[in-house]
Amino acid sequence: MLKAVILIGGPQKGTRFRPLSFEVPKPLFPVAGVPMIQHHIEACAQVPGMQEILLIGFYQPDEPLTQFLEAAQQEFNLPVRYLQEFAPLGTGGGLYHFRDQILAGGPEAFFVLNADVCSDFPLNAMLDAHRCERHPFLLLGTTANRTQSLNYGCIVENPQTHEVLHYVEKPSTFISDIINCGIYLFSPEALKPLRDVFQRNQQDGQLEDSPGLWPGAGTIRLEQDVFSALAGQGQIYVHLTDGIWSQIKSAGSALYASRLYLSRYQVTHPERLAKHTPGGPRIRGNVYIHPTAKVAPSAVLGPNVSIGKGVTVGEGVRLRESIVLHGATLQEHTCVLHSIVGWGSTVGRWARVEGTPNDPNPNDPRARMDSESLFKDGKLRPAITILGMSSWGAQGCESSPAGEGQWPVGSVCSSVCACDSSFSKVPALVTKCLLCARFCVSHWGQKARGAYGQEGSLPAGSGPQLPAPVCPPMTSPWYPLSRLPRPDPC
Ligand SMILES: Nc1nc2c(ncn2[C@@H]2O[C@H](COP(=O)(O)OP(=O)(O)O[C@H]3O[C@H](CO)[C@@H](O)[C@H](O)[C@@H]3O)[C@@H](O)[C@H]2O)c(=O)[nH]1
């Protein structure tokens, strides 16, 4: 009998995932049409002997999470339960705290999966490897290039036995190009070292004269406190994979993960991929369309597009490399590329929303997705465009275009903010900026630029003058003032 634990973290984690984590907990963000952790649950449910799946985190159990758990239990016919930590206990503290629940029923082993990874989850292969030797800890490893390896747990293995000889979490200099995927198989004995760390921490805390109450009581860092400490003692082994794997730390990496999962659907879930049908929209490559979405027949979608529940896609819309979330509306002839359109947003007719692809270097087989923060040294990095959830857009916008190829003042309504890289490309009425979490009203591009010469957009130079921007005072301390258009409207 087997179990699985998914570490879902909690609300104060996932800051790189803003603004998308404002509306749903990050583990429920839809990737390739289904919540991020549904991919984990599907993989676990396919392992023979899987008895129960436990989600451990420090989110308050809210409605979306409860609904998700109920739906997952029904779909997979397995108990899927949420165990809430009383405080963030780190990657190992929850495993120790809920050890009785994990070990109830006497599982021979249990998988532990980080929620924020995308993978083909080679769980059966890991199980086979585990059953040969029954070592306490088996880690899934893959390779990264030298620079990017520093962002992960790095593993030095014995190439003959695959024993982990040395483990360093996010080292400052190069250690190894084998990285920890955040996917593990532990035997029940793995909880003993966790107990040792827990007891040591308690003693240290008591020495600090604050018994049981100091911040960090119960916290265990699986990587540093256990893997680093036990490496080289014959207890930790690595199983290498060259299958798909990526972290999902930022919105850009969610788009990349969506692409990986969509391509995997060809094997695992062909029924989830949209097919080209007579009278239906044109489909290019891998596309997911929720059954409740309405897509006009003249729209062209793909590759790598995922359309959420209740989305409306108008005539002549072009969508590529994008995720359109629940309830959004793309009006006629909109062009959306390398972007995530937030819940309930409305993108006005003929608008062009284009982000900058920042995929791993295709010429480097070891390259991984960079998930660094959006700003560095006060400058915006190239990134996909995100239209945050729009409360105005959800109610519809007041666009009244005078005709194809015209941009009358007020014709474009979307939820692009000035702090988004697409500001200079899209003349837009800002409704709510979820990057700086505030409302901006009538924040227009200074001028519709002549950059609309491609698919479904205006001919170069045909944009009209738009009103000067008006914006409430900037309050966010980290708002990159250097990014504001000139003359500075704010
Ligand atoms: N339950 C719970 N989960 C947590 C907590 N803190 C983090 N997590 C969850 O644990 C996972 C790892 O989160 P991070 O602590 O942010 O680590 P990381 O930067 O993602 O690095 C980890 O994953 C990499 C692979 O993606 C590894 O390479 C690295 O070694 C490490 O394990 C995520 O799924 C996160 O939600 C906590 O206090 N409680």
The ligand as an SDF file (V2000), in Angstrom:
LIG
                    3D

 39 42  0  0  0  0  0  0  0  0999 V2000
    3.3650   22.3280    3.7000 N   0  0  0  0  0  0  0  0  0  0  0  0
    4.3160   23.2050    3.4510 C   0  0  0  0  0  0  0  0  0  0  0  0
    4.8120   23.2790    2.2190 N   0  0  0  0  0  0  0  0  0  0  0  0
    5.8020   24.1620    2.0070 C   0  0  0  0  0  0  0  0  0  0  0  0
    6.3120   24.9970    3.0010 C   0  0  0  0  0  0  0  0  0  0  0  0
    7.3000   25.7580    2.4660 N   0  0  0  0  0  0  0  0  0  0  0  0
    7.3770   25.4010    1.1730 C   0  0  0  0  0  0  0  0  0  0  0  0
    6.4660   24.4450    0.8920 N   0  0  0  0  0  0  0  0  0  0  0  0
    6.2280   23.7750   -0.3930 C   0  0  0  0  0  0  0  0  0  0  0  0
    7.3940   23.0420   -0.6670 O   0  0  0  0  0  0  0  0  0  0  0  0
    7.7320   23.1220   -2.0340 C   0  0  0  0  0  0  0  0  0  0  0  0
    9.1540   23.6920   -2.1590 C   0  0  0  0  0  0  0  0  0  0  0  0
    9.0670   25.0410   -1.8800 O   0  0  0  0  0  0  0  0  0  0  0  0
   10.2610   26.0430   -1.5940 P   0  0  0  0  0  0  0  0  0  0  0  0
   10.5740   26.0160   -0.1540 O   0  0  0  0  0  0  0  0  0  0  0  0
    9.8420   27.3350   -2.1940 O   0  0  0  0  0  0  0  0  0  0  0  0
   11.5370   25.4700   -2.3110 O   0  0  0  0  0  0  0  0  0  0  0  0
   12.0140   25.6820   -3.8230 P   0  0  0  0  0  0  0  0  0  0  0  0
   12.7100   26.9640   -3.9820 O   0  0  0  0  0  0  0  0  0  0  0  0
   10.8790   25.3780   -4.7220 O   0  0  0  0  0  0  0  0  0  0  0  0
   13.0870   24.5280   -3.9600 O   0  0  0  0  0  0  0  0  0  0  0  0
   12.6880   23.1960   -3.7600 C   0  0  0  0  0  0  0  0  0  0  0  0
   12.2610   22.6300   -4.9700 O   0  0  0  0  0  0  0  0  0  0  0  0
   13.2670   22.5530   -6.0060 C   0  0  0  0  0  0  0  0  0  0  0  0
   12.6210   21.8860   -7.1980 C   0  0  0  0  0  0  0  0  0  0  0  0
   11.5670   22.6450   -7.6620 O   0  0  0  0  0  0  0  0  0  0  0  0
   14.4720   21.7720   -5.5290 C   0  0  0  0  0  0  0  0  0  0  0  0
   15.5130   21.7900   -6.5070 O   0  0  0  0  0  0  0  0  0  0  0  0
   14.9870   22.3580   -4.2320 C   0  0  0  0  0  0  0  0  0  0  0  0
   16.0220   21.5330   -3.7510 O   0  0  0  0  0  0  0  0  0  0  0  0
   13.8840   22.4380   -3.1980 C   0  0  0  0  0  0  0  0  0  0  0  0
   13.4550   21.1670   -2.8260 O   0  0  0  0  0  0  0  0  0  0  0  0
    6.6500   23.9570   -2.6830 C   0  0  0  0  0  0  0  0  0  0  0  0
    5.6840   23.1060   -3.2440 O   0  0  0  0  0  0  0  0  0  0  0  0
    6.0530   24.7330   -1.5340 C   0  0  0  0  0  0  0  0  0  0  0  0
    4.6910   25.0270   -1.7560 O   0  0  0  0  0  0  0  0  0  0  0  0
    5.7630   24.9030    4.3200 C   0  0  0  0  0  0  0  0  0  0  0  0
    6.1240   25.6060    5.2630 O   0  0  0  0  0  0  0  0  0  0  0  0
    4.7810   23.9810    4.4700 N   0  0  0  0  0  0  0  0  0  0  0  0
  1  2  1  0
  2  3  2  0
  2 39  1  0
  3  4  1  0
  4  5  2  0
  4  8  1  0
  5  6  1  0
  5 37  1  0
  6  7  2  0
  7  8  1  0
  8  9  1  0
  9 10  1  0
  9 35  1  0
 10 11  1  0
 11 12  1  0
 11 33  1  0
 12 13  1  0
 13 14  1  0
 14 15  2  0
 14 16  1  0
 14 17  1  0
 17 18  1  0
 18 19  2  0
 18 20  1  0
 18 21  1  0
 21 22  1  0
 22 23  1  0
 22 31  1  0
 23 24  1  0
 24 25  1  0
 24 27  1  0
 25 26  1  0
 27 28  1  0
 27 29  1  0
 29 30  1  0
 29 31  1  0
 31 32  1  0
 33 34  1  0
 33 35  1  0
 35 36  1  0
 37 38  2  0
 37 39  1  0
M  END
$$$$
